[in-house]
Amino acid sequence: QVQIVESGGGVVQTGESLILSCVASGDTSTINDMGWYRQAPGNQRELVAKMFRSGAIYYSSSIAGRFTISRDNAKNTTYLQMNGLKPEDTAVYYCAAQTLPGNEYWGQGTQVTVSS
């Protein structure tokens, strides 16, 4: 079992920055990939950024060049640095861990609101 806790959300103005943190605990040795997702009201949950065990990184085209995902393995923490925030980035941001056996664990989410 893996437990996921996100933090760092808040209310910011257009153009400002936020950094989200995702702390994993439990059987973290089984974690393969870590990803950040978001869900805006009325929309489906979408993948924002993902870091694979190999070190490869995926970014959604909607945030590429503005967001950066990083991982501190010693702290079992994955970060999402968000720069140049836009109102359309407003959403609940979720962190998810995919484990080698193929399980998926999600956090409760953290709200990011960008005002114009």
Steps between C-alpha positions, in 0.01 A plus 500: 500500500610854422357815651507829310462849646506814287554855621586843370183609327355844544362810336733700278474761228573451133869469435595395851657174608422213735681185592302190587643221710402135507628284782481125466516266797455132564642249254680764295756253367232369264434839338577505131358825368373820660258731329311821548145525370237770518126525477315822436126530570301326229812348343656159508815441697803554279865410525718807548848357551650163572841379606588142419737281696738514205525876544294576193249782539175573328331841490158587369518747215276735696766559764826420323759768559319633807488204739785281620471166674779382724556230757705474818532127556661546841190684618254292296368830373399605152464866415317696237644847447237709324606828345305746291169380635188573299132498598457183293743326736237525773421147613543246773845350458554137587814298542503132414749221544511198275668197652684214339220251569276732300309669779416867509476720806354849512510790738202709603598789278593862556309794358676750275308813410640758261321832489511730200 
